[in-house]
Amino acid sequence: MKKILLFLVLIFVGFSVNAQKRLTNAEFKSMMKDKNAQILDVRTAKEVAEGKIDGSVNIDYFSPNFLEKASKLDKNKPVLIYCAAGGRSLSAAKDLKKAGFKKVYDLQGGFDNWKE
């Protein structure tokens, strides 16, 4: 029984360590104050033309070389990531975590929620 419990705890910890965190607007704004924060916009150029969060860098998630471009960011500094509504950025955040990024934070609801 102890072995099963230990196994379940290890699985839970393993998944928790690799999970990215979704942030509310207020939490995202607070994290932006960190001078080491890297703000990543994963929307298309057309979407970015409609507006963006100040200080963000755009790397289109649909670009075939998304991970190659994103790998130029510092993997040890926080990455604050957003898209239009939250779907792409969640996928991109998971990809960044798999690529070795330590601290990845996703804006819940994306830029659409940010503008409101």
C-alpha positions as CSV (number, residue, x, y, z in Angstrom):
1,M,0.0,0.0,0.0
2,K,2.8,2.4,0.9
3,K,4.5,1.8,-2.5
4,I,1.2,2.6,-4.3
5,L,0.8,5.8,-2.4
6,L,4.4,6.8,-3.0
7,F,4.0,6.1,-6.7
8,L,0.9,8.2,-6.9
9,V,2.6,11.1,-5.0
10,L,5.6,10.9,-7.4
11,I,3.3,11.0,-10.4
12,F,1.4,14.0,-9.1
13,V,4.6,15.9,-8.2
14,G,6.0,15.1,-11.7
15,F,3.0,16.6,-13.4
16,S,2.8,19.6,-11.1
17,V,6.4,20.6,-11.6
18,N,5.9,20.7,-15.4
19,A,2.6,22.6,-15.3
20,Q,2.4,26.2,-16.4
21,K,0.2,28.6,-14.5
22,R,-2.7,30.6,-15.9
23,L,-2.9,34.2,-14.6
24,T,-5.7,36.7,-14.2
25,N,-5.2,40.2,-15.6
26,A,-4.2,41.5,-12.2
27,E,-1.7,38.7,-11.7
28,F,-0.3,39.1,-15.2
29,K,0.1,42.9,-14.6
30,S,1.8,42.2,-11.3
31,M,4.2,39.7,-13.0
32,M,5.0,42.3,-15.7
33,K,6.7,44.4,-13.0
34,D,9.5,41.8,-12.7
35,K,12.4,43.3,-14.7
36,N,13.3,39.8,-15.8
37,A,9.9,39.0,-17.2
38,Q,9.7,38.2,-21.0
39,I,6.3,39.0,-22.5
40,L,5.5,36.7,-25.4
41,D,2.6,37.4,-27.8
42,V,1.9,34.2,-29.9
43,R,-0.8,35.8,-32.2
44,T,-0.5,36.3,-35.9
45,A,0.9,39.6,-37.3
46,K,-2.7,40.6,-38.4
47,E,-3.9,40.2,-34.8
48,V,-0.9,42.1,-33.4
49,A,-1.7,45.0,-35.8
50,E,-5.0,45.5,-33.8
51,G,-3.0,46.1,-30.6
52,K,-0.6,44.4,-28.2
53,I,0.6,44.5,-24.6
54,D,3.4,47.0,-24.2
55,G,6.8,45.4,-24.1
56,S,5.7,42.1,-25.7
57,V,7.6,40.3,-28.4
58,N,5.6,38.6,-31.1
59,I,6.4,35.0,-32.3
60,D,3.4,33.6,-34.2
61,Y,2.5,30.2,-32.7
62,F,1.4,29.0,-36.2
63,S,4.9,29.8,-37.6
64,P,6.7,26.5,-38.6
65,N,9.8,27.7,-36.6
66,F,8.0,28.9,-33.5
67,L,10.1,26.8,-31.1
68,E,13.3,27.8,-32.8
69,K,12.5,31.5,-32.4
70,A,11.2,31.1,-28.9
71,S,14.3,29.2,-27.9
72,K,16.2,32.5,-28.2
73,L,14.4,33.7,-25.0
74,D,16.1,33.0,-21.7
75,K,14.8,29.7,-20.3
76,N,15.6,30.7,-16.7
77,K,13.6,33.9,-16.7
78,P,9.8,34.1,-16.4
79,V,7.8,34.0,-19.7
80,L,4.4,35.7,-19.7
81,I,2.6,34.4,-22.7
82,Y,-0.7,35.4,-24.3
83,C,-2.7,35.0,-27.5
84,A,-6.2,36.3,-28.6
85,A,-8.4,34.2,-26.3
86,G,-6.2,31.8,-24.4
87,G,-6.1,28.6,-26.5
88,R,-2.9,29.0,-28.5
89,S,-1.0,30.5,-25.6
90,L,-1.9,27.5,-23.4
91,S,-0.6,25.1,-26.1
92,A,2.5,27.3,-26.6
93,A,3.1,27.4,-22.9
94,K,3.0,23.6,-22.8
95,D,5.5,23.5,-25.7
96,L,7.8,25.9,-23.9
97,K,7.7,23.9,-20.7
98,K,8.6,20.7,-22.7
99,A,11.5,22.7,-24.3
100,G,13.0,23.4,-20.9
101,F,11.5,26.8,-19.9
102,K,11.3,27.0,-16.1
103,K,8.7,29.6,-15.4
104,V,5.8,30.0,-17.9
105,Y,2.7,32.0,-17.1
106,D,-0.3,32.1,-19.4
107,L,-2.8,35.1,-19.5
108,Q,-6.2,33.6,-18.9
109,G,-8.6,34.8,-21.6
110,G,-5.8,36.2,-23.7
111,F,-5.7,39.7,-25.2
112,D,-9.5,39.8,-25.7
113,N,-9.8,39.6,-21.9
114,W,-6.9,42.1,-21.4
115,K,-8.6,44.8,-23.5
116,E,-11.9,44.7,-21.6
